[in-house]
Amino acid sequence: MPGKTNATIKDPYNLVEFESYHTAMTQPALAHIRDYWESLRAGRHLPLRSELDPRDLSPYLENCFILQHSGAGETRFRLAGMALNEIMGMELRGMPLRSIIMPEERGVFSAQLEQAFEIPEIQEYRLISDEANMPRLTARMLILPVKGDEANADRAIGCLTTEGIYGVPPRRFRVEELTRTSITTGKKIRTPAQAPAPAAKPPSDAQFSEGFREVQAPFAAETKVPYLRVVK
């Protein structure tokens, strides 16, 4: 009796990629936006911006945003949900995306973000806001490029979710990790944030020049000045 071919044997384990499953369980908003983007793409390289409908994002609309990327390398919010506006304490429409990032990290962030539109690729960020005297706030941000009228990726849909207390706005973030996913191959590259440079130690007394400190004369028990005497 002939055996079954590989084509007729079903996978008895029903394997699911753990990372996708974990994201769906812990970050349903990110999973929803990713699934919506994939449904619009329908096997193509990128979906079209004309196909975007904010009403389709309604379950998590307050966490969603739409970006516009200009030829000058500027990426700004075209639309932003209420949760993002509350975190920053302002209306983000028209503001650059880098405005939610700490100023000292914006240069690196902008250069990495550019790749989402130029390559293009999917980007997912792990963010943290841990400013002094403020509650710890962590976030996950997903950016999915979309093709515009000129056949280039000049739009993106995204989502930002947080864990923690907002505190007093504006809250700005540092990048803890960036995961870049190739749209063509599905290959992922994780880039952890660079460790901050250690703070400089304050100089010790020995490091100061003699010209900037007073040189004290040694104490003498006796004095040769006739009209002075040492009192013990």
Phi and psi in degrees as a GROMACS rama.xvg file:
@    title "Ramachandran Plot"
@    xaxis  label "Phi"
@    yaxis  label "Psi"
@TYPE xy
-66.0822  143.206  PRO-2
-78.9797  168.31  GLY-3
-74.9769  145.814  LYS-4
-82.1142  164.764  THR-5
-60.3616  -29.9193  ASN-6
-67.9523  -22.3011  ALA-7
-100.886  -4.86171  THR-8
-92.1095  124.724  ILE-9
-89.3176  151.605  LYS-10
-69.0885  112.403  ASP-11
-74.747  -11.7022  PRO-12
-96.5549  -18.215  TYR-13
50.8766  55.9075  ASN-14
-68.6994  139.597  LEU-15
-129.526  135.105  VAL-16
-59.3771  124.665  GLU-17
-60.4623  -41.2645  PHE-18
-61.8438  -42.7469  GLU-19
-64.2268  -41.6111  SER-20
-64.0469  -44.1838  TYR-21
-63.2613  -42.2373  HIS-22
-63.0591  -42.2367  THR-23
-62.948  -35.1183  ALA-24
-78.2519  -41.0703  MET-25
-95.4565  -25.2877  THR-26
-131.902  69.0029  GLN-27
-60.8932  -31.3344  PRO-28
-64.6505  -45.7034  ALA-29
-62.1505  -42.4724  LEU-30
-64.0492  -39.1108  ALA-31
-64.0539  -45.8417  HIS-32
-66.1291  -39.3088  ILE-33
-63.6345  -43.5288  ARG-34
-64.8292  -38.5024  ASP-35
-63.7256  -43.6702  TYR-36
-62.5778  -42.3271  TRP-37
-64.852  -37.2704  GLU-38
-67.2695  -35.9701  SER-39
-69.6534  -37.2078  LEU-40
-65.7193  -41.7472  ARG-41
49.7561  46.182  ALA-42
85.9334  -7.52213  GLY-43
-81.3054  172.097  ARG-44
-63.5364  -49.0639  HIS-45
-143.47  149.481  LEU-46
-74.5682  168.089  PRO-47
-95.6691  145.896  LEU-48
-66.0741  -27.3476  ARG-49
-66.404  -16.4422  SER-50
-87.883  -11.0398  GLU-51
-70.3557  135.016  LEU-52
-137.188  109.323  ASP-53
-54.8765  -25.263  PRO-54
-64.4916  -25.8466  ARG-55
-73.3018  -13.2155  ASP-56
-100.357  8.50417  LEU-57
-53.703  -35.5941  SER-58
-59.7605  -29.8235  PRO-59
-130.86  30.6334  TYR-60
-60.6787  -33.5121  LEU-61
-66.0125  -20.7192  GLU-62
-97.6133  -3.65547  ASN-63
-96.1724  161.247  CYS-64
-151.904  160.322  PHE-65
-122.948  131.305  ILE-66
-107.735  150.293  LEU-67
-121.323  127.078  GLN-68
-108.719  125.527  HIS-69
-96.4947  164.114  SER-70
-64.5551  -19.1605  GLY-71
-81.4766  4.45102  ALA-72
84.7651  13.3025  GLY-73
-96.5827  133.944  GLU-74
-122.84  118.188  THR-75
-124.091  156.596  ARG-76
-70.5682  124.813  PHE-77
-90.4198  -38.6832  ARG-78
-141.603  148.047  LEU-79
-144.947  136.059  ALA-80
-70.3521  165.553  GLY-81
-63.2416  -33.4038  MET-82
-62.132  -40.1829  ALA-83
-67.2256  -40.1983  LEU-84
-63.7224  -37.2136  ASN-85
-69.0331  -38.5359  GLU-86
-61.6001  -40.5889  ILE-87
-90.8694  -13.6736  MET-88
69.9425  27.3197  GLY-89
-160.868  164.034  MET-90
-76.1189  121.08  GLU-91
-89.1524  -9.14945  LEU-92
-58.4487  125.62  ARG-93
90.71  -12.6128  GLY-94
-82.8725  148.888  MET-95
-69.082  146.242  PRO-96
-60.0054  -32.7602  LEU-97
-64.7089  -10.7752  ARG-98
-66.6998  -18.4456  SER-99
-87.4678  -2.40255  ILE-100
-101.494  147.877  ILE-101
-58.9542  139.06  MET-102
-52.5854  -38.8234  PRO-103
-71.3639  -12.582  GLU-104
-107.657  0.265615  GLU-105
-67.9623  -32.9691  ARG-106
-62.9958  -49.4195  GLY-107
-65.6231  -42.4753  VAL-108
-59.7083  -45.4418  PHE-109
-63.0833  -39.7898  SER-110
-65.5419  -39.2676  ALA-111
-70.1534  -41.0266  GLN-112
-61.335  -34.0965  LEU-113
-56.7924  -33.0947  GLU-114
-66.8492  -26.3707  GLN-115
-61.349  -29.2563  ALA-116
-100.59  -32.6687  PHE-117
-79.1029  -37.9883  GLU-118
-73.0935  -48.2113  ILE-119
-84.3169  172.366  PRO-120
-153.803  163.12  GLU-121
-87.3681  136.988  ILE-122
-127.049  135.621  GLN-123
-131.052  126.872  GLU-124
-110.727  140.28  TYR-125
-102.997  123.059  ARG-126
-121.082  157.904  LEU-127
-146.122  140.002  ILE-128
-120.648  109.41  SER-129
-132.948  47.4891  ASP-130
-66.2242  154.586  GLU-131
-62.0283  141.971  ALA-132
63.638  20.8402  ASN-133
-129.368  148.117  MET-134
-67.0196  147.786  PRO-135
-66.2586  132.8  ARG-136
-134.874  120.838  LEU-137
-109.216  159.257  THR-138
-151.125  157.062  ALA-139
-124.218  134.114  ARG-140
-129.734  128.912  MET-141
-114.468  133.548  LEU-142
-127.14  124.792  ILE-143
-124.851  112.372  LEU-144
-69.757  152.76  PRO-145
-135.398  141.119  VAL-146
-81.0427  137.325  LYS-147
-97.9229  -163.638  GLY-148
-67.6117  -28.3517  ASP-149
-91.2494  17.2644  GLU-150
67.0028  14.8559  ALA-151
-111.808  158.051  ASN-152
-79.7926  99.901  ALA-153
-122.045  10.2968  ASP-154
-136.642  164.84  ARG-155
-155.497  146.733  ALA-156
-106.08  150.258  ILE-157
-153.735  176.508  GLY-158
-150.644  141.384  CYS-159
-131.418  122.6  LEU-160
-118.3  151.05  THR-161
-128.93  158.474  THR-162
-132.35  122.572  GLU-163
126.444  -172.656  GLY-164
-97.3191  133.959  ILE-165
-59.2624  -42.3649  TYR-166
72.8681  -153.929  GLY-167
-90.5471  122.353  VAL-168
-74.7396  159.57  PRO-169
-82.8492  144.885  PRO-170
-104.082  125.546  ARG-171
-117.165  154.791  ARG-172
-118.238  155.732  PHE-173
-106.139  151.093  ARG-174
-87.2813  119.56  VAL-175
-87.8472  -36.7484  GLU-176
-160.212  143.635  GLU-177
-121.222  128.291  LEU-178
-111.001  119.623  THR-179
-107.452  129.61  ARG-180
-120.594  123.841  THR-181
-67.8185  131.428  SER-182
-71.8232  -30.4544  ILE-183
-84.1369  -38.3966  THR-184
-109.593  -18.3265  THR-185
79.0727  2.06767  GLY-186
-69.0235  137.652  LYS-187
-110.355  140.654  LYS-188
-127.428  122.632  ILE-189
-101.369  132.238  ARG-190
-123.123  101.392  THR-191
-69.9408  152.677  PRO-192
-65.6568  148.075  ALA-193
-71.7752  140.221  GLN-194
-64.5529  136.07  ALA-195
-63.4622  147.75  PRO-196
-64.4944  139.576  ALA-197
-62.6183  143.02  PRO-198
-66.1707  141.851  ALA-199
-69.0751  137.907  ALA-200
-77.8422  142.218  LYS-201
-63.9138  142.404  PRO-202
-65.6558  145.246  PRO-203
-84.862  170.215  SER-204
-59.7947  -33.2842  ASP-205
-68.8526  -19.4899  ALA-206
-85.0446  -12.9469  GLN-207
-77.7295  146.932  PHE-208
-71.1624  151.036  SER-209
-60.3511  -25.6335  GLU-210
-71.4045  -13.4552  GLY-211
-109.645  13.5671  PHE-212
-142.49  154.872  ARG-213
-84.6367  126.854  GLU-214
-87.7509  117.081  VAL-215
-88.8756  137.494  GLN-216
-75.5153  145.916  ALA-217
-66.066  147.127  PRO-218
-72.4331  132.918  PHE-219
-113.367  137.364  ALA-220
-75.5152  -25.1788  ALA-221
-123.815  157.429  GLU-222
-134.457  145.815  THR-223
-91.0077  -3.45677  LYS-224
-72.9105  122.42  VAL-225
-64.4955  -28.6928  PRO-226
-97.3247  13.7009  TYR-227
-122.928  145.508  LEU-228
-142.256  154.442  ARG-229
-84.7781  129.291  VAL-230
-101.634  122.531  VAL-231
